[in-house]
């Protein structure tokens, strides 16, 4: 049932985004003419530079997870970490409604390093810190360009993004400091303690295990290193977007590139359409309209958004495929990990609870 709901949301997002970005006949003609007029020799250096920055982005995004895994006792070699992360990134792109987020924790679990729930806790921390950083990017860039002619949605979006992810950060900290109380309240809200006591006990153990993945919040050194690598990840990403925009002769400043990147990042945290088709382009164009006429954003800007998306899809599918061919992760492991994703793996609940209490001080 959950997969049906997620799939429906994903297809609905696809339909809405395609409707939003589908160009008019006139815009289609301009877009086709613009693509035909691209000087491939002049464009090639920009594309090569973007791919190089995408490689840096990918490495930073993958390697930083190491600093979230260390506090829960997971020790992976760099090669294995990059392989598992690459497969996970491919799954995030390929699977609908953010279901790919479960693949990395499931693969860690399949290696017997830590439980899937604890590894999923590190991914939750990763998503919240990413959200907080990107919302600060959005807020800072939107604040810098605000003016009387700014669209009405701009600053409320910036304030809402910061508020949501700041609240999530507070929740993580609260859960880490008072895990038993947090889990007790969360389970009580599900009404399972009276209706289904066995389910309530299972949820309690899983949530305690999940919270053990928040341990990095107590580890100042590893948390600081994770944030530094994250800043490198987002810096390379935004710089790559700016560089490729130059290849399309778009008058997009560095501030504009980071603002657009931030808006796209916030937008794709929603239930994603299959492969982010339409969704990626819609939020890219929305960001570009803050810095150039709408007519340009919907033609040359659409070509730019399509190029960004196509290159990223090829990159993540290609690197993920290479990772599957490596000795560090296999397709059979990815297939088996679906059981962890859907709760099929039966973890040792008592030991999970015991380790959660030991790590968190009960």
C-alpha positions in Angstrom: 0.0 0.0 0.0 2.9 2.3 0.9 4.5 1.7 -2.5 1.2 2.5 -4.3 0.8 5.8 -2.4 4.5 6.7 -3.1 4.1 5.7 -6.8 0.9 7.8 -7.2 2.5 10.8 -5.6 5.5 10.4 -7.9 3.4 10.2 -11.0 1.3 13.1 -9.9 4.5 15.2 -9.4 5.6 14.2 -12.9 2.3 15.3 -14.4 2.3 18.7 -12.6 5.9 19.5 -13.4 5.7 18.5 -17.1 2.6 20.7 -17.3 4.5 23.6 -15.8 7.6 23.3 -18.0 6.0 22.3 -21.3 6.8 25.1 -23.7 4.4 26.8 -26.0 4.7 26.2 -29.8 6.5 29.5 -30.1 8.9 28.6 -27.3 9.4 25.2 -28.7 10.5 26.7 -32.0 12.9 29.1 -30.2 14.3 26.3 -28.1 14.9 24.1 -31.2 16.6 27.0 -33.0 18.8 27.7 -30.0 19.9 24.1 -29.7 20.7 24.0 -33.4 22.8 27.2 -33.1 25.0 25.9 -30.3 28.7 26.0 -31.3 29.8 22.6 -30.1 33.5 23.5 -30.2 32.9 26.6 -28.0 30.5 24.7 -25.7 32.8 21.7 -25.1 35.2 23.4 -22.6 32.2 24.5 -20.5 30.7 21.0 -20.6 34.1 19.4 -19.7 34.5 21.8 -16.8 31.0 21.0 -15.5 31.7 17.3 -15.7 34.9 17.8 -13.7 33.1 19.8 -11.0 30.3 17.1 -11.0 33.0 14.5 -10.2 34.2 16.7 -7.3 30.6 17.1 -6.2 30.0 13.3 -6.3 33.2 12.5 -4.3 32.4 15.1 -1.6 28.8 13.9 -1.4 29.9 10.3 -1.0 33.0 10.6 1.2 31.3 12.9 3.8 29.0 10.0 4.9 32.1 8.4 6.5 32.0 11.0 9.3 28.4 10.1 10.1 29.1 6.3 10.2 32.1 6.5 12.4 30.2 7.4 15.6 28.0 4.3 15.2 31.0 2.0 14.7 30.9 1.5 10.9 34.3 1.3 9.4 34.3 1.2 5.5 37.2 1.6 3.2 37.1 4.6 0.8 36.5 2.3 -2.1 33.6 0.5 -0.5 32.1 3.8 0.8 32.3 5.3 -2.7 30.8 2.2 -4.3 27.8 1.9 -1.9 27.2 5.7 -2.0 27.3 5.6 -5.8 24.7 2.9 -6.0 22.6 4.7 -3.5 22.7 8.0 -5.5 21.7 6.0 -8.6 18.7 4.6 -6.6 17.7 8.0 -5.4 17.5 9.2 -9.0 15.8 6.0 -10.3 13.3 5.2 -7.6 10.2 7.4 -7.0 9.2 9.4 -3.9 12.7 9.4 -2.4 12.6 5.6 -1.9 16.2 5.4 -3.0 17.3 7.0 0.3 16.8 3.5 1.9 19.3 1.8 -0.4 22.6 3.0 1.3 21.5 2.0 4.8 20.2 -1.4 3.5 23.6 -2.1 1.8 25.4 -1.2 5.0 23.1 -3.6 6.9 23.7 -6.3 4.3 27.4 -6.1 5.0 26.7 -6.8 8.7 28.3 -3.5 9.8 25.4 -1.9 11.6 21.6 -2.3 11.6 19.7 -0.7 8.8 17.8 1.5 11.2 21.0 3.0 12.7 22.4 3.6 9.3 19.1 5.2 8.3 19.5 7.5 11.2 22.7 8.8 9.8 20.9 9.5 6.5 18.3 11.4 8.4 21.0 13.6 9.9 22.5 14.0 6.4 19.2 15.1 5.0 18.5 17.6 7.8 22.0 19.2 7.7 21.8 19.4 3.9 18.4 21.0 4.2 19.7 23.5 6.8 22.7 24.4 4.7 20.8 24.7 1.4 18.0 26.7 3.1 20.7 29.1 4.4 22.0 29.3 0.8 18.5 30.2 -0.4 17.9 32.7 2.4 21.3 34.5 1.9 21.0 34.7 -1.9 17.3 35.7 -1.8 18.0 38.3 0.8 20.8 39.7 -1.3 18.6 40.1 -4.4 15.4 41.1 -2.7 13.7 44.3 -4.0 10.4 45.9 -4.7 10.0 43.9 -7.9 10.8 40.5 -6.3 8.0 38.0 -6.7 5.8 37.5 -3.7 6.8 33.9 -3.1 10.5 34.5 -2.9 11.1 35.6 0.7 8.3 33.5 2.3 9.9 30.5 0.6 13.3 31.4 2.1 11.9 31.9 5.6 9.9 28.7 5.4 12.9 26.6 4.3 15.1 27.9 7.1 12.3 27.4 9.7 11.5 23.9 8.6 15.0 22.6 8.7 15.9 24.5 11.8 13.0 22.8 13.5 14.2 19.4 12.3 17.6 20.1 13.7 16.1 20.9 17.1 14.1 17.7 16.9 17.2 15.7 16.2 19.0 17.3 19.2 16.0 16.7 21.4 15.8 13.0 20.4 19.5 12.5 21.0 19.4 14.1 24.5 16.1 12.4 25.6 15.7 9.3 23.4 13.4 7.4 25.7 11.0 10.3 26.1 11.1 11.1 22.4 10.4 7.5 21.4 7.6 7.2 24.1 5.8 10.3 22.7 6.3 9.2 19.1 5.0 5.7 19.7 2.1 6.9 21.8 1.0 9.2 19.0 0.6 6.1 16.8 -2.0 4.7 19.2 -0.3 1.3 18.9 0.5 0.7 22.6 -3.2 -0.1 23.3 -4.3 -1.4 19.9 -1.2 -3.5 19.1 1.3 -3.8 21.9 3.7 -6.0 19.9 3.8 -3.5 17.1 4.4 -0.7 19.7 7.4 -2.7 21.1 8.8 -3.2 17.6 8.4 0.5 16.8 10.1 1.5 20.0 13.1 -0.7 19.3 13.4 0.5 15.8 13.1 4.2 16.8 15.8 3.8 19.5 18.0 2.1 16.9 17.3 4.9 14.4 18.2 7.6 17.0 21.5 5.8 17.6 22.3 7.1 14.1 22.1 10.6 15.4 25.3 10.0 17.5 27.4 12.3 15.3 25.5 15.3 16.8 27.5 14.5 20.0 30.8 14.1 18.1 32.0 17.6 17.5 35.0 16.6 15.4 33.2 14.2 13.0 30.2 16.5 12.8 32.5 19.5 11.9 34.3 17.4 9.2 30.9 16.3 7.8 29.8 20.0 7.5 33.1 21.0 5.9 32.8 18.3 3.2 29.1 19.2 2.8 30.1 22.8 2.1 32.6 21.5 -0.5 29.9 19.4 -2.0 27.4 22.3 -2.4 30.1 24.8 -3.4 31.3 22.6 -6.3 27.7 21.9 -7.3 26.8 25.6 -7.5 30.0 26.5 -9.3 29.3 23.8 -11.9 25.8 25.2 -12.5 27.3 28.7 -13.0 29.9 27.4 -15.4 27.5 25.5 -17.6 25.2 28.5 -17.7 28.1 30.4 -19.3 28.2 27.8 -22.0 24.6 28.6 -22.9 25.3 32.4 -22.8 23.0 32.9 -19.9 23.6 36.0 -17.9 23.6 34.1 -14.6 25.8 35.5 -11.8 27.4 33.3 -9.1 24.8 34.5 -6.6 22.1 33.5 -9.2 23.6 30.1 -9.7 23.6 29.4 -5.9 20.1 30.7 -5.6 18.9 28.5 -8.4 20.7 25.5 -7.0 19.1 26.1 -3.6 15.7 26.4 -5.0 16.1 23.1 -7.0 17.5 21.4 -3.9 14.5 22.5 -1.9 12.1 21.5 -4.7 13.4 18.0 -5.1 13.0 17.2 -1.4 9.3 16.9 -2.2 8.1 13.4 -3.5 10.2 13.2 -6.6 8.9 12.4 -10.1 10.6 9.3 -11.8 14.1 10.4 -12.6 13.2 14.0 -11.5 11.9 14.5 -15.0 10.0 17.8 -15.2 10.6 18.5 -11.5 14.3 19.4 -12.0 13.5 21.6 -15.0 10.5 23.3 -13.3 12.5 24.5 -10.3 15.5 25.4 -12.4 13.4 27.7 -14.6 11.7 29.1 -11.5 15.1 30.1 -10.1 16.3 31.5 -13.4 13.2 33.8 -13.6 14.6 35.7 -10.7 17.6 36.8 -12.8 16.4 37.0 -16.4 13.3 37.7 -18.4 10.7 34.8 -18.2 10.9 34.5 -22.0 14.6 33.7 -21.8 14.2 31.4 -18.8 11.6 29.4 -20.6 13.7 28.9 -23.8 17.4 29.1 -23.3 16.9 28.5 -19.6 14.9 25.3 -20.4 17.7 24.1 -22.7 20.2 24.7 -19.9 18.0 22.9 -17.4 17.6 19.9 -19.7 21.4 19.8 -20.3 22.0 19.9 -16.5 19.6 17.1 -15.9 20.7 14.9 -18.8 24.4 15.1 -17.8 23.6 14.4 -14.2 21.4 11.4 -15.1 24.1 10.0 -17.4 26.7 10.6 -14.7 24.8 9.0 -11.7 23.6 6.0 -13.8 27.1 5.5 -15.2 29.0 5.7 -11.9 26.3 3.6 -10.2 26.7 1.0 -12.9 30.4 0.9 -12.5 30.0 0.6 -8.7 27.7 -2.4 -9.3 30.4 -4.0 -11.4 33.0 -3.5 -8.7 33.9 -6.1 -6.1 32.6 -3.8 -3.3 28.9 -4.1 -4.0 26.8 -6.4 -6.2 23.5 -6.4 -7.9 22.4 -9.3 -5.7 23.1 -7.2 -2.6 21.0 -4.3 -4.1 18.2 -6.7 -4.8 18.4 -8.3 -1.4 18.5 -4.8 0.2 14.9 -4.3 -0.9 13.9 -6.5 2.1 15.6 -4.1 4.4 14.0 -1.1 2.7 10.5 -2.6 3.2 11.2 -4.1 6.6 11.8 -7.6 5.5 15.0 -8.1 7.4 14.4 -9.2 10.9 17.0 -7.5 13.0 17.8 -8.5 16.6 15.4 -6.2 18.4 16.8 -6.7 22.0 20.4 -6.0 20.9 19.3 -3.0 19.0 17.5 -1.6 22.1 20.5 -2.5 24.3 22.9 -0.8 21.9 20.7 2.2 21.6 20.4 2.6 25.4 24.2 2.1 25.8 25.1 4.6 23.1 22.5 7.2 24.2 22.7 6.8 28.0 19.1 5.5 28.2 
